Amino acid sequence: MQQFSRLAQRLLFPLLLTVLSLPIAAQAEVRVVVEGIDGALRENVINYVGEPSTDDPRMVRRFMAGVPDDARSGMEALGYYRAVIDVETRRDGDDREVIIRVDPGEPVRLRDIKINFGGEAATDAQFIELRQRAPFTEGNVLHHGRYESYKRSVESLALARGYFDGRFAQSQVRVHPAEGWADVTIDYEAGRRYRLGEVRFSETMLSDGLLQRHVPFSAGDPFTSDQITVLNRNLLSSDYFDSVRVRPQAQEADEDGRVPVDAEVELRPQNRIGTGAGFATDVGPRLRLNWARPWVNPEGHSMSAESELSPVRQSVSGTYSVPLDPPLEEKLQFLGGYQREEIEDTRSQRLTAGVQRQRIMRSGWTRNVFLRWEKERFKQGNESGQTTLTLPGASLSRSRSRGGVNVTWGDRQFASVEASDRELGSSIRLARIRLSTKWLRSYGRHRGIARAEYGALATQSLERTPPSLRFFTGGDQSVRGFAYQSLAPRDDDGNLIGGRYLAVASLEYDYEFIERWRAATFIDVGNAFRRAGFNEGFERGVGAGVRWQSPVGPIRLDLAFGISRPSTPWRLHFSMGPEI
């Protein structure tokens, strides 16, 4: 056996070398050339004819035998039934060309068009509109592709609108090539329109009553696939489920034509924990820990908590939410938290508790009506104090954006008003409003960002007002070129005491010089003031920077100068987070 193996190696190895050393002939090419027509006609003929799979003469002859019929089919599909087609071959060196010469002749045009929808579809506004949008007009060139596409549109609309028994009683194109005209007849018998039935949810810990409040329709409403899509989206938006699958069961329709809908859902894990770390010039390194329980009980209550740790701020907060009706639009929230801050001349410890009713309106605005209780012990410059406040108020906000992480269009609006009085158990009387707006627009590689903020505080006891309700500005998100919260009125010793009014504005221009990288230049203007006349004067900061659209979100690095105070050193601002 070993001798046989050695013999085989001695004989086969030289043979293999000989085969591998033989020159490999280049495969000849067979090209198809269409002459006499262009545009859609030429493309259609090429698509119908195709190309020969090999240059073998027998295969080429077989291919050429079918070319006239294939080319004619390509012409007829676009309404040219009287085309004259000639085919020949010629050699170009080792290559071969198949020449198809086409004289298209006069096209067949539409003469008589009949489109009829029977059953309940006859009075359905969507079908009436579909008939008006039919791509057939008397005198137009016949186009079989548009005819077939229109038939598919009819069937798709029937399924989407609940005409599950629909069928074509007649659908045909009668072509008279010699006379040069064609008739189109489409008669679709839709039958009755089915209705939406009950929604049957798979078994979960959540109550059926809560789940049914996510259903956007009532049993007996006319069937539309859009309502099925909305139900699927509602369930996913509820934050209760990891997966959702909603399917109508047309085969189980009852005598009244009601179609039951099955919703298969899978609950999220009951506990979710997240951690995060970051850095910003305003607060330095920052650590975050959050916990959420998307569902606490069968009624869909939820809980969440968050803590933050940085050199200047430490906080912990929690929220308990109760869904109202409709649950995706309205909820009742109970809030609580503790925060400790040491920023510039401010030292404070604040304990809060509150309740708010939140409504997300269909216009995209979110409205909050709240009642908040606060107890804050503070030292602001040379002032020390402790206040207890009961603050009823309301806020209105909206945030819109496009482009995902790399925002190319967006805006954010916010307005709030809150007040307190001794009759509510507060230490002082005050009223406070805040308004802010931000706009982002892109034009190719160019992007502009504009923002403005205004605030006003009315109180006869500023020295007893906690720092969290006074106004300060300066930093990464306000007037760059100045330290965080360093702009505000000061006392005689130069300590910050905060202002009753706030006014800030900013303009920024960005240019994307390479993908995901932008160069930026900006000007910021603003300050916090004692009086409404802005008597302290506006501070101004200018600078330039870069933006990187990282996989985890935008990262911004700015070099800014406080030009209104020449003695102020330049500052490096670093921040990360969403643009809107």
Buried (B, 14 or more C-beta within 10 A) or exposed (E): EEEEEEEEEEEEEEEEEEEEEEEEEEEBEBEBEBEBBEEEBBBBBBEBBEEBEEBEEEEBEEBBEEBBEBBBBBBBBBBBBBBEBBBEBEEEEEEBBBBBBBEBBEBBBBBEBEBBBBBBBEEBEEBEEBBEEBEBEEEBBBBBEBBEEBBEBBBEBBEBBBBBBBBBEEBEBEBEBEEBBBBBBBBBBBBBBBBBBEBEBEEBEBBEEBBEBBBBBEBEBBBBBEBBEBBBBBBBEBBBBEEBEBEBEBEEBEEEBBBBBBBEBEBBEEEEEEEEEBBBBBBEEBEBBBBBBBBBEBEBBBBBBBBBBBEBBBBBBBBBBBBBEBBBBBBBBBBBBBBBBBBBBBBBBBBBEBBBBBBBEEEEEBBBEBBBBBBBBBBBBEBEBEBBBBBBBBBBBBBEBEBEBBBBBBBBBBBBBBBBBEEBEBBBBBBBBBBBBBBBEBEEEEBEBBBBBBBBBEBEEBBBBBBBBBBBBBBBBBBBBBBBBBBBBBBEEEBBBBBBBBBBBBBBBBEBEEEEEBBBBBBBBBBBBBEEEBEBEBBBBBBBBBBEBEEEBBBBBBBBBBBBBEEBEEBEBBBBEEBB
